[in-house]
């Protein structure tokens, strides 16, 4: 299973979108500071994820979320309660 996920920093509310084929392991790596791009924002909570059968679909979704503001805006509305806390 290939996942696109949204993390929120417990430290400074930084939001991060990523993609993985092992969500549990990837979130652990983010929280332990092993991911260079998120290291300074750890620890994180997993707010949301979407699962895909094919990696191509996950890649396309991740790119849309990262590069099209309106798509990210819709996702933020879906997880609104998690973003406010």
Secondary structure, 3 states (H helix, E strand, C coil): CEEEEEEEECCCCCEEEEEECCHHHHHHHHHCCCCCCCHHHCCEEEEEEEEECCHHHHHHHHHHHHHCHHHHHHHHHHCHHHHHC
